[in-house]
C-alpha cells in the first residue's frame, strides 16, 4: 500500500493513547465512587455510562487526531480498492 510506516505508527500511537485515556477516565470515575462507598459493580457501570460523554468532551483533541488519521488511512485504502476494481474490470490502470 502507499501508506508510509511513519503515518501508520502515528495513528497507532494516537489510537493507543486515546484508548488508555478512556480507560483511565472510567477508572477515575469508578475510583471516586468506590471511595464514596459505592459497590464495585455499580461504580464500574456508572463509570462507563458517565465516562462515555465526559470522554467525548475532555478528550476532543485526541479524538480529532485519531479521526483524522483514520480518514487518511481510509482515503488511501479507497483509492487502492478503486484501482483494483478497475484492474479486475480490465480497464487500464495508471499507477503513480
Secondary structure, DSSP 4 states (H G I P E B T S, - for coil): ----HHHHHHHHHHHHHHHHHHHHHHHHHHHHHHHTT--HHHHHHHHHHHHHHHHHHHTHHHHHHHHHHHHHHHHHHHHHHHHHHHHHHT------
